[in-house]
Amino acid sequence: MLSGVLPSILFASSPTVLAAETTSSFAIAKISCSTCLLTVRLAMEGVEGVIDVEVDYGTKVATVTFDDEKTNPEDIADACTNVGFPAR
């Protein structure tokens, strides 16, 4: 037994690749109630690559953080438009 001697272990690892997070804001038409906010948020969150969605009732603006390697603003806007709330 080798007392007081720690074996040297080399760990090979690949570099950590972080998502390329991007934030975009969308003007949302036709928001008139809290259910509208929920519908918009759920539609946008349903897009693969979306990380966070915040919808402001007062300004009718959705702020979306997403991985730009998995999605893009057009796909996020389309998801919202497809549930009845045109986004631009």
Backbone as CSV, one residue per row, in Angstrom:
resi,resn,N_x,N_y,N_z,CA_x,CA_y,CA_z,C_x,C_y,C_z
1,MET,0.843,-1.173,0.000,0.000,0.000,0.000,0.885,1.230,0.000
2,LEU,0.530,2.197,-0.811,1.310,3.420,-0.906,0.660,4.479,-0.028
3,SER,1.156,4.612,1.144,0.582,5.550,2.095,0.954,6.976,1.727
4,GLY,-0.047,7.853,1.717,0.188,9.268,1.455,0.410,9.620,-0.001
5,VAL,0.253,8.656,-0.881,0.442,8.936,-2.309,-0.907,8.809,-3.001
6,LEU,-1.312,9.885,-3.650,-2.576,9.866,-4.383,-2.290,9.576,-5.842
7,PRO,-3.012,8.690,-6.420,-2.795,8.413,-7.838,-3.221,9.615,-8.685
8,SER,-2.502,9.836,-9.742,-2.854,10.911,-10.686,-3.838,10.348,-11.689
9,ILE,-4.934,11.011,-11.810,-5.956,10.594,-12.754,-6.222,11.758,-13.688
10,LEU,-6.143,11.511,-14.942,-6.451,12.534,-15.930,-7.855,12.283,-16.457
11,PHE,-8.639,13.317,-16.459,-9.996,13.218,-16.966,-10.055,13.900,-18.327
12,ALA,-10.468,13.169,-19.295,-10.663,13.751,-20.618,-12.115,14.181,-20.708
13,SER,-12.306,15.400,-21.080,-13.678,15.872,-21.220,-13.771,16.779,-22.434
14,SER,-14.948,16.785,-22.976,-15.168,17.683,-24.100,-15.534,19.052,-23.548
15,PRO,-15.252,20.090,-24.289,-15.592,21.427,-23.814,-17.098,21.578,-23.685
16,THR,-17.507,22.336,-22.706,-18.922,22.580,-22.498,-19.412,23.566,-23.543
17,VAL,-20.486,23.186,-24.215,-21.073,24.059,-25.216,-22.353,24.632,-24.631
18,LEU,-22.394,25.929,-24.523,-23.564,26.585,-23.981,-24.496,26.995,-25.115
19,ALA,-25.777,26.986,-24.824,-26.762,27.412,-25.817,-26.532,28.875,-26.155
20,ALA,-26.768,29.204,-27.400,-26.643,30.588,-27.839,-27.966,31.280,-27.550
21,GLU,-28.086,31.825,-26.349,-29.341,32.446,-25.944,-29.516,33.803,-26.620
22,THR,-30.722,34.004,-27.128,-31.102,35.257,-27.763,-32.442,35.672,-27.174
23,THR,-32.658,36.961,-27.066,-33.940,37.470,-26.582,-34.557,38.348,-27.663
24,SER,-35.830,38.102,-27.933,-36.579,38.911,-28.899,-37.892,39.326,-28.267
25,SER,-38.390,40.477,-28.698,-39.690,40.962,-28.245,-40.664,40.941,-29.406
26,PHE,-41.912,40.609,-29.088,-42.956,40.493,-30.098,-44.159,41.324,-29.684
27,ALA,-44.663,42.147,-30.581,-45.929,42.846,-30.349,-47.034,41.830,-30.633
28,ILE,-47.941,41.685,-29.695,-49.002,40.682,-29.820,-50.342,41.392,-29.985
29,ALA,-51.021,41.115,-31.070,-52.333,41.713,-31.324,-53.423,40.904,-30.620
30,LYS,-54.516,41.556,-30.309,-55.746,40.927,-29.824,-55.710,40.440,-28.378
31,ILE,-54.715,40.820,-27.582,-54.713,40.418,-26.169,-55.743,41.271,-25.436
32,SER,-56.675,40.592,-24.733,-57.707,41.345,-24.022,-58.011,40.810,-22.628
33,CYS,-57.355,39.699,-22.227,-57.640,39.140,-20.907,-56.487,38.259,-20.439
34,SER,-56.591,37.783,-19.203,-55.523,36.947,-18.653,-55.440,35.585,-19.349
35,THR,-56.554,35.096,-19.862,-56.525,33.833,-20.604,-55.737,34.006,-21.895
36,CYS,-55.844,35.181,-22.503,-55.059,35.470,-23.711,-53.573,35.380,-23.393
37,LEU,-53.166,35.949,-22.260,-51.759,35.907,-21.859,-51.280,34.473,-21.718
38,LEU,-52.091,33.652,-21.079,-51.737,32.248,-20.873,-51.626,31.517,-22.210
39,THR,-52.577,31.761,-23.097,-52.565,31.106,-24.409,-51.315,31.475,-25.192
40,VAL,-50.959,32.763,-25.193,-49.762,33.231,-25.896,-48.516,32.594,-25.285
41,ARG,-48.435,32.630,-23.959,-47.245,32.095,-23.282,-47.087,30.601,-23.565
42,LEU,-48.152,29.836,-23.456,-48.076,28.394,-23.694,-47.721,28.075,-25.144
43,ALA,-48.261,28.842,-26.084,-47.939,28.611,-27.499,-46.459,28.844,-27.752
44,MET,-45.930,29.918,-27.212,-44.523,30.237,-27.426,-43.611,29.265,-26.687
45,GLU,-43.996,28.868,-25.479,-43.195,27.899,-24.724,-43.181,26.529,-25.406
46,GLY,-44.176,26.257,-26.223,-44.262,24.980,-26.910,-43.285,24.836,-28.067
47,VAL,-42.617,25.916,-28.438,-41.641,25.858,-29.523,-40.325,25.314,-28.967
48,GLU,-39.802,24.263,-29.598,-38.542,23.682,-29.137,-37.439,24.739,-29.189
49,GLY,-36.722,24.866,-28.082,-35.639,25.838,-27.994,-35.996,27.079,-27.210
50,VAL,-37.289,27.285,-26.931,-37.690,28.440,-26.128,-37.348,28.160,-24.674
51,ILE,-36.687,29.125,-24.049,-36.214,28.975,-22.675,-37.130,29.692,-21.689
52,ASP,-37.588,30.895,-22.059,-38.414,31.693,-21.146,-39.324,32.604,-21.955
53,VAL,-40.547,32.806,-21.445,-41.501,33.717,-22.088,-42.130,34.583,-21.011
54,GLU,-42.120,35.883,-21.234,-42.821,36.821,-20.360,-43.739,37.657,-21.240
55,VAL,-45.030,37.712,-20.875,-45.995,38.483,-21.650,-46.526,39.594,-20.756
56,ASP,-46.451,40.822,-21.244,-46.912,41.993,-20.494,-48.270,42.426,-21.041
57,TYR,-49.281,42.366,-20.175,-50.639,42.707,-20.597,-50.745,44.180,-20.979
58,GLY,-50.117,45.055,-20.205,-50.218,46.497,-20.437,-49.638,46.941,-21.765
59,THR,-48.509,46.373,-22.123,-47.851,46.779,-23.369,-48.177,45.851,-24.537
60,LYS,-48.794,44.706,-24.222,-49.096,43.680,-25.227,-47.836,43.243,-25.970
61,VAL,-46.781,43.028,-25.176,-45.497,42.606,-25.721,-45.053,41.326,-25.020
62,ALA,-44.602,40.355,-25.819,-44.017,39.123,-25.281,-42.511,39.209,-25.467
63,THR,-41.782,38.924,-24.398,-40.324,38.885,-24.449,-39.921,37.426,-24.300
64,VAL,-39.203,36.924,-25.291,-38.890,35.497,-25.359,-37.381,35.294,-25.423
65,THR,-36.881,34.431,-24.538,-35.479,34.022,-24.575,-35.451,32.615,-25.155
66,PHE,-34.562,32.409,-26.138,-34.531,31.130,-26.824,-33.117,30.785,-27.277
67,ASP,-32.929,29.507,-27.563,-31.671,28.993,-28.091,-31.731,29.174,-29.602
68,ASP,-30.902,30.079,-30.138,-30.994,30.375,-31.562,-30.408,29.293,-32.455
69,GLU,-29.906,28.224,-31.843,-29.491,27.068,-32.630,-30.644,26.086,-32.822
70,LYS,-31.732,26.289,-32.065,-32.876,25.382,-32.151,-34.116,26.028,-32.751
71,THR,-34.234,27.342,-32.652,-35.417,28.013,-33.193,-35.046,29.425,-33.602
72,ASN,-36.043,30.145,-34.077,-35.827,31.513,-34.539,-37.083,32.338,-34.283
73,PRO,-36.987,33.659,-34.385,-38.146,34.518,-34.101,-39.361,34.220,-34.982
74,GLU,-39.131,33.831,-36.217,-40.252,33.547,-37.123,-41.075,32.354,-36.628
75,ASP,-40.417,31.304,-36.189,-41.130,30.123,-35.689,-41.899,30.444,-34.414
76,ILE,-41.315,31.264,-33.562,-41.985,31.643,-32.312,-43.218,32.502,-32.626
77,ALA,-43.071,33.471,-33.521,-44.207,34.317,-33.915,-45.301,33.471,-34.572
78,ASP,-44.912,32.535,-35.408,-45.893,31.667,-36.069,-46.692,30.850,-35.049
79,ALA,-46.034,30.355,-34.017,-46.730,29.564,-32.988,-47.809,30.405,-32.313
80,CYS,-47.489,31.654,-32.060,-48.450,32.566,-31.424,-49.594,32.897,-32.394
81,THR,-49.244,33.209,-33.618,-50.249,33.532,-34.644,-51.185,32.352,-34.872
82,ASN,-50.633,31.132,-34.828,-51.447,29.941,-35.076,-52.502,29.687,-34.007
83,VAL,-52.354,30.283,-32.817,-53.377,30.121,-31.784,-54.295,31.349,-31.702
84,GLY,-54.208,32.211,-32.721,-55.151,33.320,-32.816,-54.657,34.685,-32.353
85,PHE,-53.369,34.782,-32.050,-52.821,36.050,-31.587,-51.638,36.448,-32.459
86,PRO,-51.925,37.195,-33.548,-50.853,37.575,-34.455,-49.690,38.266,-33.721
87,ALA,-48.495,37.784,-34.019,-47.282,38.326,-33.388,-46.370,38.874,-34.470
88,ARG,-45.767,40.017,-34.156,-44.783,40.573,-35.090,-43.622,41.158,-34.333
